[in-house]
Structure formats: C-alpha cells, structure tokens
Amino acid sequence: MKTVLSGIRPTGNLHLGNYYGALINFLKMQEEHKCFFFVADWHSLTTHPDPKMLHENVRNVLAEYLACGLDPEKATIYLQSDVPEIAELYLLLNMHAYLGELEKTVSFKEKARQNPNNVNAGLLTYPVLMATDILIHNADYVPVGKDQEQHLEMTRNYANRFNHKYGVEYFKLPTPFIYGHELIKIPGLDGSGKMGKSEGNCIYLIDEPKTIEKKVKGALTDNGPEAPNTPKPDYIENLFTILKVVSTPEAVAYYDNLWNTGETKWYGKLKKQLAEDIIQVTTPIRERINDIKNDDAYLRKVTRDGAEKARESAGKTLRDVREIMGFKMF
C-alpha cells in the first residue's frame, strides 16, 4: 500500500468545484492507500491571518471535509501545528535549501510582487515547509495542482540532495498522484471557465437554499439558441456541465433537446431545475457540517487521534534523519 499526502488550506469554504474535483478523489484515495490529510495552519501564517479567525477557519474546513466523507478511521487527519516534529525537520531541511533556488520559485516571486511589504522568511522558505510535510511521512504520492508542481519538484530535489549528501537512500522521491480518470471541472456561474473563491462565482456547500436559488437565478444566459443544433456558447455549456453532475440523465437529455430543437424561453425552467438539484445535493452536507462544527468533543477526538497517528509516523522519520545527520544520544 502506497502512502499519499495532501494538505488542506484553512481559507474560505468548500464549493461545488472542490467537492466534485479533488474531494471526491480524496474519498477514493482513502479506500485504496495509506492517506495523510492535514490542515496546513502553519502555511497560512505567511499572510498573517487574523488570530481571532485562524482557529475558526481551521474548525470550518475540518468540519467541511469530515462532513463530505473524509474518515478518521480510514485516513490520518491532523492539524499541521499539532505535530512539532514537522518544525524540527523543517529546520534541518532548511540547511539543505539554497537562497538562489528559493528566490527563483514562481510562487515566491508572484507573492513578493503582489505584497512587497510582506516578503517574510516564511514566504521564502514555503517550499521547504511543503517538502517537510511530504517527507515527514516519506510519502509516495502527492495530489498537486499546476501551481504546486514546482514545489513538488523541489521536494524531490531536497530528498535527492539529502540522500546524496549522506550516502543513503532514505527519502523516497515523491511523484504526483495520477487519478484514474480526468478530474471534473465545475465552471462558475458568471460564464467563466472555473468556479473559484477569488472569482466570486461559487456555490458553497454551506450555502442556504435561498442563497443557492438567488445565485443560480443570476447565472449568465442569453436569448436562447438562434437556430436548431447550433453549438452552445461557453456560458450556457457551463450550466449544462453543472446540470450533468447534480441532475439525472433524463433531465440533461430534456434540456439538451430543448436547445437542439431551437426552443427559446426555457432558461428560467432550467435554472429552477438546476437550483433544486444543487440544493438536494448540498442540503445533507450542509446539515452535517453544522452538526460537526458544533460538536467540540468530536472535533477534539478527531484532531487528538490524528495527531497521535501523525506523530508516530513523523517521529520515526525525525529520529532516522537525526541519526543520519550525526545527532546521537549520549
């Protein structure tokens, strides 16, 4: 069984794009692999989050992932800050990271340009902390997006550099997790190609039915097809993409037929159907999220048990690394 690691950022709420994208694949991964899922609360410090909101953000994201099906009995789910071994390995790996390569990291250059008054050391060494998260469990695979591919390559460099420097083959060279199928990409309601927090075009899993109805009602449409069997413009195709994941095949076929026959004045009906089906999907998730958020005892047990399992794995790695580097007990 291979080891898979993935981080969860404690920022914002989960939306349909998250749910039908990476999250559903996380649920499959936990059935087939040894999985570590961690809330990356230390990573968030590079942007100086409001201390009053940090814990609340962690609570929210943890409750949402648990409500969607991450199972602490099947995977190790923990908070990054609950595993102090990460901080020590981070320090040790920093001794193998060079200033020049860190300064060339695309994400560092972008963030430094966007926030020139907040170019802190944590931002510079962000790839080292990410590498630590992966190497502390000697993970085989890491699910990464395009924006994180360079960081994973740097992790491989640090692992290879450590192995070469000390004449060992201790760290594995982690590779991207390859899903068995193409990820579903949920588009935004504003006609853009992607649903995302920064775009402001999301339907969140925590949204109330009235909010969902209002958002769907405001989705971009036009006057209908100009003639039978004409291609759908992107913003209409976007609505059909969402329809395909939340509705029945019969509903999709019905509205496809209306488009292909050149019918007009049915978008209101489509939006009503779409809103109802999204609400049907999200309501049980929203209810579970609220139940878990209000259950301190359960959240305490999940994070305590997760930290215990994560520290057992991390402790072994750290002891081995200290021994390899020459730190020995008297």
Residue pairs with C-beta under 8 A, 6 or more apart in sequence:
1 32
1 33
1 34
2 33
2 34
2 140
2 141
3 33
3 34
3 35
3 36
3 137
3 138
3 139
3 140
3 141
4 29
4 33
4 34
4 35
4 36
4 139
4 140
4 141
4 142
4 143
4 177
5 35
5 36
5 37
5 38
5 133
5 134
5 137
5 139
5 141
5 142
5 174
6 22
6 26
6 35
6 36
6 37
6 38
6 142
6 143
6 177
7 37
7 38
7 39
7 40
7 43
7 80
7 130
7 133
8 37
8 38
8 39
8 40
8 61
8 62
8 65
9 40
9 43
9 44
9 61
10 39
10 40
10 41
10 44
10 54
10 57
10 58
10 60
10 61
11 44
11 57
11 61
11 197
12 197
13 60
13 61
13 64
13 204
13 205
13 206
14 23
14 61
14 64
14 65
14 68
14 204
14 205
14 206
15 186
15 195
15 196
15 197
15 202
15 203
15 204
15 205
16 186
16 195
16 202
16 203
16 205
16 242
16 245
16 278
16 282
17 185
17 186
17 194
17 195
17 196
17 202
18 205
19 68
19 205
19 285
20 184
20 186
20 245
21 183
21 184
21 185
21 186
22 143
22 183
23 65
23 68
23 69
24 184
25 143
25 179
25 183
26 35
26 37
26 65
26 70
26 143
27 68
27 69
27 70
29 35
29 75
29 143
29 177
30 70
30 71
30 74
30 75
31 74
33 141
35 74
35 75
35 76
36 75
36 76
36 78
36 137
36 139
36 310
36 313
37 65
37 70
37 75
37 76
37 77
37 78
38 77
38 78
38 79
38 80
38 83
38 133
38 310
39 58
39 61
39 62
39 78
39 79
39 80
40 80
40 133
41 54
41 58
41 79
41 80
41 81
42 80
42 81
42 86
42 87
42 129
43 80
43 126
43 129
43 130
44 54
44 57
45 122
46 111
46 120
46 122
46 123
46 126
47 115
47 118
48 118
49 57
58 79
59 293
59 299
60 293
62 77
62 79
62 292
62 299
62 302
62 303
63 289
63 292
63 293
63 299
64 205
64 206
64 289
65 77
66 72
66 77
66 288
66 292
66 302
67 205
67 285
67 288
67 289
67 291
67 292
68 205
68 285
70 77
72 302
72 305
72 306
76 306
76 309
76 310
76 313
77 302
77 303
77 306
78 303
78 306
78 307
78 309
78 310
79 303
79 306
79 307
80 86
80 133
82 303
82 306
82 307
82 310
82 311
83 136
83 307
83 310
83 311
83 314
84 311
85 136
85 311
85 314
85 315
85 317
85 318
86 129
86 132
86 133
86 136
86 314
88 318
89 132
89 135
89 136
89 314
89 317
89 318
89 321
90 125
90 128
90 129
90 132
92 321
92 322
92 325
93 128
93 131
93 132
93 135
93 158
93 162
94 125
94 128
96 158
96 161
96 162
96 165
97 125
97 127
97 128
97 158
101 154
101 157
102 108
102 124
102 125
102 127
102 128
103 109
103 124
105 126
105 127
105 150
105 151
105 154
106 150
107 126
107 127
107 147
107 150
107 151
108 123
108 124
108 126
108 127
111 119
111 123
112 119
112 123
122 129
126 151
127 150
127 151
127 154
127 155
128 158
130 148
130 151
130 154
130 155
131 151
131 154
131 155
131 158
131 159
134 142
134 152
134 155
134 174
135 155
135 158
135 159
135 171
135 174
135 317
136 313
136 314
136 317
136 318
137 310
137 313
137 314
137 317
138 171
138 172
138 317
139 172
139 174
140 172
140 174
140 175
141 174
141 175
141 176
141 177
142 152
142 155
142 174
142 175
142 176
142 177
143 176
143 177
143 179
144 151
144 152
144 176
144 177
149 176
152 174
152 175
152 176
155 174
156 173
156 174
158 171
159 171
159 172
159 173
159 174
160 171
160 173
162 168
162 170
162 171
162 321
163 169
163 170
163 171
166 324
166 325
168 324
170 320
170 321
170 324
184 245
185 193
185 194
185 241
186 194
186 195
186 241
186 242
186 245
187 193
187 194
187 195
187 237
187 238
187 241
187 242
188 194
188 195
188 196
188 199
188 201
188 202
188 238
189 195
189 201
189 203
189 215
189 216
189 218
189 219
189 220
189 238
189 239
190 199
190 200
190 201
190 219
190 220
191 220
191 234
191 235
191 238
192 199
192 201
192 238
193 234
193 238
195 201
195 202
195 203
196 202
203 212
203 215
203 216
203 278
203 282
205 282
205 285
205 286
205 289
206 286
206 289
206 290
207 215
207 282
207 286
208 286
209 279
209 283
212 275
212 278
212 279
212 282
213 275
213 279
216 271
216 274
216 275
216 278
217 271
217 275
219 235
219 239
219 271
220 235
221 235
221 236
221 239
221 267
221 271
222 233
222 235
222 236
223 264
224 262
224 263
224 264
224 265
224 266
224 267
225 232
225 259
225 260
225 262
225 263
225 264
226 262
227 262
228 260
228 261
228 262
229 260
229 262
230 262
232 240
232 259
236 259
239 270
239 271
239 274
240 252
240 255
240 256
242 274
242 278
243 251
243 252
243 255
243 270
243 273
243 274
243 277
244 252
246 274
246 277
246 278
246 280
246 281
247 273
247 274
247 277
251 273
251 277
255 266
255 270
255 273
258 266
292 298
292 299
322 328
